[in-house]
Amino acid sequence: MKKSIIATGAAALLFFVGACCGCRSSKTPAHTLTSDSWQLVELGGGEKLASTDDDSYTITFDAAENRLFGCGDCNRYFGTYKEVDTRVLEMSPMGSTRMMCPNQTDEDKFFKMLSQVDSYTIDGDNLMLQKGGEVIAVFEAIPLISTQAE
């Protein structure tokens, strides 16, 4: 009986210590759709897009104005969005600059993907844009840079 009580107490102690362990807490705050900018990692199916710049294929959601904007390969784009339910998006058709890009085919694929998005999921540092429950693009969080003068 005494061994059973000690074993139960030890198990409970391990449970509580494990639940409060600092190693389980995230070192970075959880990402939200609007907390970061996002850079494309791959289109659905693992396709990588060629880019001429490290800042290519990004998206940023501005909660204050329900705007979204970013860069394709060489063109900037913009539009509006509305989160109609948890992780369900409605996005306006995108407007963009009209420069001819060296990788125009890839940029066209990127813009086509944006027009198909109807929902999203965030998992760790990744934003997954979806169409009909299928992942059509994966982005990685990049910190927002403050534009306000200090």
N, C-alpha and C positions, 0 to 999 in steps of 0.2 A: 504494500500500500504506500509506504514511504517513498519507494523508488518511482511509483506511478505519479505521485504528487510532484516530485522533483523533476521528472521528465516532462510533465505537463507545464510546469513553471518555466523550464528551460526553453521549451518550444514556444511558449507565449513571448518570452523575452526576445528570442531570435526573430520572431515575427515582427514585433514592434521596432526592434533595432533595424531590421531590414527595410521596413516601411519608411523609416525616417532617414535612411542612409543618404548622405550627401552625394554619393555616386549616382543615385537614381534621379537627382534633380538635374534639370537641363542647365547647361552652362550659358545658354543664350535664351532669351525670351521666346515664347512661341510665336511663330509667324502667323500673320493674318494676310488676307488679300491685299490690304492697303498699308501694311506696316513696312513693306520693302518694295524695291523694284525687283524685277525678275528677268533672268537671262535664259534664253532657250538652250536646253541641253540636247534635246532631240524631238523630232516629230514622231507621231505614232508609228510604231513598227521599227523604231530604233534609227530612223534616218537622221543623219547629221547634215546640216546645211553649210556650204562653203560661205565664208564671210571675208570681207576685206578689212574688217576692223574688230577690235576686241569688244567694242560697244554695240555690235550688231545683234539684232534679234532680241530686243528687250520689250518689256511691257511694264507699265506703272499704272496703278489704279488710284485715283484721287477721290477719296470718300467725301470730302467737303463739297465738291462740285459734281460728283458722279461722272467724272471724265476718266478716260484712259488714253494713254499715249505711249509712244516708244519709237524705236528704230527698227527698220527692216535691215537689209544689207547696206543700202546707201540712202534710203528715203526715210523721212520721219512720217509717222502716222498719228491719227487722233480720232477720237470718237467718244461716245457716251456709253455708260452701262447702268444697269439697274439690277440689284440683287433682289429678285422677286420672292425668294424663299431661301432657306438655309442652303448655301452652295449652289443655288440655281441662278443663272445669269441670263439677262437679255442684253445684247450688245447692238448698238446702232451700226449701220454700215460705216466703214472706216473712210476717212479722207486722208490723203497723203500728198507729199511733195511728188514731183513727177520726173526725177532725174533718171537717166538710163544707167542701170547698175551693171557692173561686170558679170554678176551672178543673177541676172534678172529672173531666170527660171526659178531659182531657189526663193527669191523674194516673193514671186507670185505664189508659190506654194505656201509660204508663210502667211501672206494676206488671205489666201483662200481658207487656210486653217482657222484664222481668227473669225471669219464670217460664219463658221460652223459651230462655234462654241455655245453650249447651252448649260454647262455646269462646271464645277471645279472641285478638287480635293487638295488639301495641303497635308503633306506627310513629311515631318521633319523640316528640312531645308528646301523641299521640292513642292512646286505648284504644278498640279496636273490638270490641264484643261481637257474637258470631255465633250463628247457629242453622243447622246443616247447611251450614256453610261460607259462608253469606250474612251480610253485615253487617246487623245489625238496630238498632244504636245506635253512635254515635260520641261519646266523651267526651274532654275535654281535661284534662291534668294541672293540678292546683292543689296547691301545697306543703302538706304536712301541718303543722299548727300544734301545737307541743309543748304538752301539758297539764301537764307537770311544773313544779313551782315551782323557781325558781332560787335 
